[in-house]
Amino acid sequence: MNLNTERLNAYRVMWTLVMYDLPTETKKERKAAARFRKELMQDGFSMFQFSMYVRHSASSENADVHKRRVKTLLPEHGKVGILQITDKQFGQIELFYGTKKHDLPDVPQQLELF
């Protein structure tokens, strides 16, 4: 199999989804929630919906690195879910704004130097 074909395979490319529900009743809780969100974005995650962030990875091994990193960022309280799916599965999402169907956001293009 061609190495480049394998790297771009829709079953090899992964998406990591982080969904969370964090308490924000006290100043300390709001600060922890804001820090968690900020650290997700610093690790390359983008907001998909409120309290749901996604990150594109070139491989399952790379996705695992980011999953482990998210686990180190977990706040003391609240619920956090981490889900990894293939690019093929992500592409099957039907996205609606109200009653109007919209296309998925473009897949980030990554430049590979080696």
Buried (B, 14 or more C-beta within 10 A) or exposed (E): EEEEEEEEBEEBBBBBBBBBEBBBEEEEBEEBBEEBBEBBEEBBBEEBEEBBBBBBBBBBEBBBEBBEBBEEBBBEEBEBEBEBBBBEBBEEEEEEEEEEEEEEEEEEEEEEEE
